[in-house]
Amino acid sequence: MKTEKASTSLRPAKPVRDEMRRDEIVAAARACVVRHGFHAASMQQIAQEARMSVGQIYRYFPNKEAIVHAIVERIVSQRIAWIASTGRQMDLPQLLASRMFDESPSEADDRVLLLEVTAEAARSPAVAAMVRAADRRLHAQALATVRLDHPSLTETEAAARVEFMAVLAEGTAFRRVTDQLADPEALAALYREVIERLLPGARAAGSEPVAMAVGAAGKRRPRR
């Protein structure tokens, strides 16, 4: 009897158990979407991956879009934390020119997931709204960081610069499937010249890469 009571008292509270279940479902959905794509990943496949029944999945999420929303929110939260911590210590011109992005499995999956969700946004108003909300969160964090490092910029000027760098990052991410036809060093020098004009003293201030996480390109590959 005492053993039963002890084991019961050690069992996590229901809110904690529910959150653990949601984490398991989100992890299973990530794997399914990366493996099969947004449309081909069915609730049945997600349930099998999570080792649950479809009915159990619906206890925590009303539909697949809600699961994808949870995936996107977690990616965005991680990138916001990254901007606030280590994201300001990187060399954006060199990163863009060399296309040396973080190749860890989780970051590679994040890029695939974001591309899948972005493609679905062209067909689904609900997913499009989700993408816009995520972009606004990332943009706001990047904007705050740029204004902190460059207080002489107005909000309008800083927002334009964040958008410009996000376009550079996203364009580079999409072009990763193509050959690099330009000399990386020449390209890095060009990127550096442009970014220096946009954000004078950016390298010293450390704010030049804050928009990197706004785009699909993601974080840099750690230096060896």
Beta strands, then each sheet from edge to edge (+ up, - down):
end
